[in-house]
Amino acid sequence: MLLAAGLSFLVAAVLLLVLQLAGVDRIGFLGLLLVLIAAAVAGGYATRAVAGRLPPVGRRPRG
């Protein structure tokens, strides 16, 4: 869950940085909402791609 939130936050920051570099000075409430939704969707996809490769939470290896 925290991985998805962290990746979504990172994607949102990158999207806002790209908008700033593209010369967008101000975005309205709807623009910010669209950026946050796009970041949440992209963060969810990235989490599903990465989470399958991570070890299960709370289980320590035997030995």
Jmol script that loads the backbone (N, CA, C; Angstrom):
load data "model"
ATOM      1  N   MET A   1       0.821  -1.198   0.000  1.00  0.00           N
ATOM      2  CA  MET A   1       0.000   0.000   0.000  1.00  0.00           C
ATOM      3  C   MET A   1       0.866   1.263   0.000  1.00  0.00           C
ATOM      4  N   LEU A   2       1.910   1.253   0.820  1.00  0.00           N
ATOM      5  CA  LEU A   2       2.790   2.421   0.856  1.00  0.00           C
ATOM      6  C   LEU A   2       3.594   2.551  -0.431  1.00  0.00           C
ATOM      7  N   LEU A   3       3.896   1.415  -1.055  1.00  0.00           N
ATOM      8  CA  LEU A   3       4.607   1.458  -2.325  1.00  0.00           C
ATOM      9  C   LEU A   3       3.764   2.153  -3.386  1.00  0.00           C
ATOM     10  N   ALA A   4       2.486   1.838  -3.438  1.00  0.00           N
ATOM     11  CA  ALA A   4       1.589   2.473  -4.409  1.00  0.00           C
ATOM     12  C   ALA A   4       1.467   3.972  -4.150  1.00  0.00           C
ATOM     13  N   ALA A   5       1.359   4.340  -2.887  1.00  0.00           N
ATOM     14  CA  ALA A   5       1.251   5.759  -2.547  1.00  0.00           C
ATOM     15  C   ALA A   5       2.532   6.508  -2.905  1.00  0.00           C
ATOM     16  N   GLY A   6       3.669   5.901  -2.617  1.00  0.00           N
ATOM     17  CA  GLY A   6       4.946   6.539  -2.930  1.00  0.00           C
ATOM     18  C   GLY A   6       5.165   6.695  -4.426  1.00  0.00           C
ATOM     19  N   LEU A   7       4.835   5.653  -5.174  1.00  0.00           N
ATOM     20  CA  LEU A   7       4.991   5.742  -6.629  1.00  0.00           C
ATOM     21  C   LEU A   7       4.014   6.745  -7.231  1.00  0.00           C
ATOM     22  N   SER A   8       2.806   6.805  -6.715  1.00  0.00           N
ATOM     23  CA  SER A   8       1.831   7.783  -7.208  1.00  0.00           C
ATOM     24  C   SER A   8       2.301   9.205  -6.930  1.00  0.00           C
ATOM     25  N   PHE A   9       2.857   9.415  -5.757  1.00  0.00           N
ATOM     26  CA  PHE A   9       3.383  10.743  -5.402  1.00  0.00           C
ATOM     27  C   PHE A   9       4.534  11.121  -6.325  1.00  0.00           C
ATOM     28  N   LEU A  10       5.403  10.159  -6.621  1.00  0.00           N
ATOM     29  CA  LEU A  10       6.529  10.414  -7.516  1.00  0.00           C
ATOM     30  C   LEU A  10       6.048  10.734  -8.928  1.00  0.00           C
ATOM     31  N   VAL A  11       5.069  10.002  -9.417  1.00  0.00           N
ATOM     32  CA  VAL A  11       4.532  10.256 -10.755  1.00  0.00           C
ATOM     33  C   VAL A  11       3.869  11.633 -10.811  1.00  0.00           C
ATOM     34  N   ALA A  12       3.118  11.997  -9.767  1.00  0.00           N
ATOM     35  CA  ALA A  12       2.479  13.315  -9.733  1.00  0.00           C
ATOM     36  C   ALA A  12       3.522  14.426  -9.754  1.00  0.00           C
ATOM     37  N   ALA A  13       4.591  14.257  -8.998  1.00  0.00           N
ATOM     38  CA  ALA A  13       5.647  15.272  -8.976  1.00  0.00           C
ATOM     39  C   ALA A  13       6.298  15.405 -10.350  1.00  0.00           C
ATOM     40  N   VAL A  14       6.536  14.279 -11.006  1.00  0.00           N
ATOM     41  CA  VAL A  14       7.153  14.322 -12.339  1.00  0.00           C
ATOM     42  C   VAL A  14       6.209  14.973 -13.347  1.00  0.00           C
ATOM     43  N   LEU A  15       4.916  14.633 -13.292  1.00  0.00           N
ATOM     44  CA  LEU A  15       3.956  15.251 -14.205  1.00  0.00           C
ATOM     45  C   LEU A  15       3.883  16.763 -14.009  1.00  0.00           C
ATOM     46  N   LEU A  16       3.869  17.207 -12.768  1.00  0.00           N
ATOM     47  CA  LEU A  16       3.830  18.655 -12.506  1.00  0.00           C
ATOM     48  C   LEU A  16       5.114  19.336 -12.958  1.00  0.00           C
ATOM     49  N   LEU A  17       6.243  18.659 -12.816  1.00  0.00           N
ATOM     50  CA  LEU A  17       7.516  19.212 -13.279  1.00  0.00           C
ATOM     51  C   LEU A  17       7.529  19.320 -14.801  1.00  0.00           C
ATOM     52  N   VAL A  18       7.014  18.306 -15.475  1.00  0.00           N
ATOM     53  CA  VAL A  18       6.944  18.342 -16.939  1.00  0.00           C
ATOM     54  C   VAL A  18       6.036  19.478 -17.402  1.00  0.00           C
ATOM     55  N   LEU A  19       4.911  19.667 -16.723  1.00  0.00           N
ATOM     56  CA  LEU A  19       4.021  20.779 -17.075  1.00  0.00           C
ATOM     57  C   LEU A  19       4.717  22.122 -16.888  1.00  0.00           C
ATOM     58  N   GLN A  20       5.492  22.237 -15.815  1.00  0.00           N
ATOM     59  CA  GLN A  20       6.210  23.488 -15.562  1.00  0.00           C
ATOM     60  C   GLN A  20       7.274  23.721 -16.634  1.00  0.00           C
ATOM     61  N   LEU A  21       7.987  22.662 -17.019  1.00  0.00           N
ATOM     62  CA  LEU A  21       9.006  22.793 -18.059  1.00  0.00           C
ATOM     63  C   LEU A  21       8.386  23.091 -19.425  1.00  0.00           C
ATOM     64  N   ALA A  22       7.142  22.669 -19.612  1.00  0.00           N
ATOM     65  CA  ALA A  22       6.447  22.930 -20.877  1.00  0.00           C
ATOM     66  C   ALA A  22       5.920  24.358 -20.948  1.00  0.00           C
ATOM     67  N   GLY A  23       6.049  25.100 -19.867  1.00  0.00           N
ATOM     68  CA  GLY A  23       5.649  26.499 -19.885  1.00  0.00           C
ATOM     69  C   GLY A  23       4.273  26.773 -19.309  1.00  0.00           C
ATOM     70  N   VAL A  24       3.680  25.796 -18.658  1.00  0.00           N
ATOM     71  CA  VAL A  24       2.364  26.000 -18.041  1.00  0.00           C
ATOM     72  C   VAL A  24       2.577  26.709 -16.706  1.00  0.00           C
ATOM     73  N   ASP A  25       2.059  27.921 -16.602  1.00  0.00           N
ATOM     74  CA  ASP A  25       2.242  28.699 -15.376  1.00  0.00           C
ATOM     75  C   ASP A  25       1.223  28.336 -14.301  1.00  0.00           C
ATOM     76  N   ARG A  26      -0.025  28.148 -14.716  1.00  0.00           N
ATOM     77  CA  ARG A  26      -1.083  27.852 -13.752  1.00  0.00           C
ATOM     78  C   ARG A  26      -2.004  26.784 -14.320  1.00  0.00           C
ATOM     79  N   ILE A  27      -2.456  25.906 -13.442  1.00  0.00           N
ATOM     80  CA  ILE A  27      -3.490  24.959 -13.833  1.00  0.00           C
ATOM     81  C   ILE A  27      -4.638  25.123 -12.854  1.00  0.00           C
ATOM     82  N   GLY A  28      -5.816  24.878 -13.325  1.00  0.00           N
ATOM     83  CA  GLY A  28      -6.988  25.012 -12.476  1.00  0.00           C
ATOM     84  C   GLY A  28      -7.199  23.769 -11.631  1.00  0.00           C
ATOM     85  N   PHE A  29      -8.309  23.777 -10.916  1.00  0.00           N
ATOM     86  CA  PHE A  29      -8.658  22.656 -10.054  1.00  0.00           C
ATOM     87  C   PHE A  29      -8.842  21.381 -10.869  1.00  0.00           C
ATOM     88  N   LEU A  30      -9.481  21.499 -12.027  1.00  0.00           N
ATOM     89  CA  LEU A  30      -9.711  20.331 -12.873  1.00  0.00           C
ATOM     90  C   LEU A  30      -8.392  19.778 -13.408  1.00  0.00           C
ATOM     91  N   GLY A  31      -7.472  20.632 -13.761  1.00  0.00           N
ATOM     92  CA  GLY A  31      -6.157  20.190 -14.228  1.00  0.00           C
ATOM     93  C   GLY A  31      -5.394  19.449 -13.147  1.00  0.00           C
ATOM     94  N   LEU A  32      -5.432  19.965 -11.931  1.00  0.00           N
ATOM     95  CA  LEU A  32      -4.769  19.295 -10.815  1.00  0.00           C
ATOM     96  C   LEU A  32      -5.430  17.954 -10.533  1.00  0.00           C
ATOM     97  N   LEU A  33      -6.743  17.914 -10.619  1.00  0.00           N
ATOM     98  CA  LEU A  33      -7.468  16.664 -10.404  1.00  0.00           C
ATOM     99  C   LEU A  33      -7.081  15.628 -11.464  1.00  0.00           C
ATOM    100  N   LEU A  34      -6.960  16.049 -12.709  1.00  0.00           N
ATOM    101  CA  LEU A  34      -6.549  15.134 -13.772  1.00  0.00           C
ATOM    102  C   LEU A  34      -5.122  14.628 -13.575  1.00  0.00           C
ATOM    103  N   VAL A  35      -4.234  15.485 -13.120  1.00  0.00           N
ATOM    104  CA  VAL A  35      -2.854  15.068 -12.840  1.00  0.00           C
ATOM    105  C   VAL A  35      -2.840  14.038 -11.718  1.00  0.00           C
ATOM    106  N   LEU A  36      -3.618  14.265 -10.668  1.00  0.00           N
ATOM    107  CA  LEU A  36      -3.642  13.327  -9.544  1.00  0.00           C
ATOM    108  C   LEU A  36      -4.249  11.986  -9.937  1.00  0.00           C
ATOM    109  N   ILE A  37      -5.284  11.999 -10.762  1.00  0.00           N
ATOM    110  CA  ILE A  37      -5.893  10.743 -11.213  1.00  0.00           C
ATOM    111  C   ILE A  37      -4.921   9.981 -12.107  1.00  0.00           C
ATOM    112  N   ALA A  38      -4.269  10.680 -13.018  1.00  0.00           N
ATOM    113  CA  ALA A  38      -3.287  10.022 -13.891  1.00  0.00           C
ATOM    114  C   ALA A  38      -2.134   9.447 -13.067  1.00  0.00           C
ATOM    115  N   ALA A  39      -1.701  10.165 -12.048  1.00  0.00           N
ATOM    116  CA  ALA A  39      -0.621   9.677 -11.192  1.00  0.00           C
ATOM    117  C   ALA A  39      -1.052   8.447 -10.404  1.00  0.00           C
ATOM    118  N   ALA A  40      -2.274   8.431  -9.917  1.00  0.00           N
ATOM    119  CA  ALA A  40      -2.766   7.275  -9.162  1.00  0.00           C
ATOM    120  C   ALA A  40      -2.854   6.041 -10.050  1.00  0.00           C
ATOM    121  N   VAL A  41      -3.342   6.220 -11.266  1.00  0.00           N
ATOM    122  CA  VAL A  41      -3.447   5.085 -12.198  1.00  0.00           C
ATOM    123  C   VAL A  41      -2.057   4.576 -12.572  1.00  0.00           C
ATOM    124  N   ALA A  42      -1.156   5.473 -12.907  1.00  0.00           N
ATOM    125  CA  ALA A  42       0.206   5.070 -13.285  1.00  0.00           C
ATOM    126  C   ALA A  42       0.933   4.433 -12.098  1.00  0.00           C
ATOM    127  N   GLY A  43       0.744   4.967 -10.905  1.00  0.00           N
ATOM    128  CA  GLY A  43       1.360   4.380  -9.714  1.00  0.00           C
ATOM    129  C   GLY A  43       0.813   2.993  -9.423  1.00  0.00           C
ATOM    130  N   GLY A  44      -0.477   2.782  -9.669  1.00  0.00           N
ATOM    131  CA  GLY A  44      -1.068   1.460  -9.477  1.00  0.00           C
ATOM    132  C   GLY A  44      -0.500   0.440 -10.448  1.00  0.00           C
ATOM    133  N   TYR A  45      -0.370   0.830 -11.710  1.00  0.00           N
ATOM    134  CA  TYR A  45       0.219  -0.078 -12.693  1.00  0.00           C
ATOM    135  C   TYR A  45       1.677  -0.395 -12.355  1.00  0.00           C
ATOM    136  N   ALA A  46       2.432   0.618 -11.946  1.00  0.00           N
ATOM    137  CA  ALA A  46       3.841   0.405 -11.593  1.00  0.00           C
ATOM    138  C   ALA A  46       3.966  -0.497 -10.370  1.00  0.00           C
ATOM    139  N   THR A  47       3.073  -0.339  -9.412  1.00  0.00           N
ATOM    140  CA  THR A  47       3.109  -1.171  -8.214  1.00  0.00           C
ATOM    141  C   THR A  47       2.816  -2.623  -8.559  1.00  0.00           C
ATOM    142  N   ARG A  48       1.845  -2.854  -9.423  1.00  0.00           N
ATOM    143  CA  ARG A  48       1.539  -4.232  -9.831  1.00  0.00           C
ATOM    144  C   ARG A  48       2.713  -4.857 -10.573  1.00  0.00           C
ATOM    145  N   ALA A  49       3.440  -4.051 -11.320  1.00  0.00           N
ATOM    146  CA  ALA A  49       4.593  -4.578 -12.059  1.00  0.00           C
ATOM    147  C   ALA A  49       5.748  -4.914 -11.120  1.00  0.00           C
ATOM    148  N   VAL A  50       5.931  -4.108 -10.078  1.00  0.00           N
ATOM    149  CA  VAL A  50       7.063  -4.293  -9.167  1.00  0.00           C
ATOM    150  C   VAL A  50       6.725  -5.258  -8.039  1.00  0.00           C
ATOM    151  N   ALA A  51       5.504  -5.244  -7.550  1.00  0.00           N
ATOM    152  CA  ALA A  51       5.140  -6.003  -6.356  1.00  0.00           C
ATOM    153  C   ALA A  51       5.258  -7.511  -6.553  1.00  0.00           C
ATOM    154  N   GLY A  52       5.109  -7.999  -7.759  1.00  0.00           N
ATOM    155  CA  GLY A  52       5.241  -9.428  -8.004  1.00  0.00           C
ATOM    156  C   GLY A  52       6.652  -9.936  -7.794  1.00  0.00           C
ATOM    157  N   ARG A  53       7.612  -9.049  -7.845  1.00  0.00           N
ATOM    158  CA  ARG A  53       9.016  -9.433  -7.689  1.00  0.00           C
ATOM    159  C   ARG A  53       9.523  -9.270  -6.261  1.00  0.00           C
ATOM    160  N   LEU A  54       8.718  -8.665  -5.395  1.00  0.00           N
ATOM    161  CA  LEU A  54       9.135  -8.442  -4.018  1.00  0.00           C
ATOM    162  C   LEU A  54       8.777  -9.645  -3.152  1.00  0.00           C
ATOM    163  N   PRO A  55       9.558  -9.893  -2.091  1.00  0.00           N
ATOM    164  CA  PRO A  55       9.210 -11.001  -1.193  1.00  0.00           C
ATOM    165  C   PRO A  55       7.949 -10.672  -0.398  1.00  0.00           C
ATOM    166  N   PRO A  56       7.228 -11.694   0.083  1.00  0.00           N
ATOM    167  CA  PRO A  56       6.025 -11.443   0.877  1.00  0.00           C
ATOM    168  C   PRO A  56       6.338 -10.667   2.153  1.00  0.00           C
ATOM    169  N   VAL A  57       5.393  -9.845   2.587  1.00  0.00           N
ATOM    170  CA  VAL A  57       5.592  -9.028   3.767  1.00  0.00           C
ATOM    171  C   VAL A  57       5.392  -9.871   5.015  1.00  0.00           C
ATOM    172  N   GLY A  58       6.251  -9.700   6.008  1.00  0.00           N
ATOM    173  CA  GLY A  58       6.083 -10.342   7.302  1.00  0.00           C
ATOM    174  C   GLY A  58       6.640 -11.754   7.407  1.00  0.00           C
ATOM    175  N   ARG A  59       7.174 -12.267   6.341  1.00  0.00           N
ATOM    176  CA  ARG A  59       7.751 -13.613   6.393  1.00  0.00           C
ATOM    177  C   ARG A  59       9.254 -13.518   6.275  1.00  0.00           C
ATOM    178  N   ARG A  60       9.912 -14.081   7.257  1.00  0.00           N
ATOM    179  CA  ARG A  60      11.364 -14.074   7.232  1.00  0.00           C
ATOM    180  C   ARG A  60      11.856 -15.411   6.688  1.00  0.00           C
ATOM    181  N   PRO A  61      12.955 -15.378   5.996  1.00  0.00           N
ATOM    182  CA  PRO A  61      13.465 -16.641   5.450  1.00  0.00           C
ATOM    183  C   PRO A  61      13.903 -17.585   6.565  1.00  0.00           C
ATOM    184  N   ARG A  62      13.671 -18.858   6.362  1.00  0.00           N
ATOM    185  CA  ARG A  62      14.099 -19.858   7.328  1.00  0.00           C
ATOM    186  C   ARG A  62      15.613 -20.055   7.245  1.00  0.00           C
ATOM    187  N   GLY A  63      16.156 -20.409   8.399  1.00  0.00           N
ATOM    188  CA  GLY A  63      17.583 -20.717   8.350  1.00  0.00           C
ATOM    189  C   GLY A  63      18.366 -20.132   9.399  1.00  0.00           C
TER     190      GLY A  63
END
end "model"
wireframe off; spacefill off
backbone 0.3
color backbone group
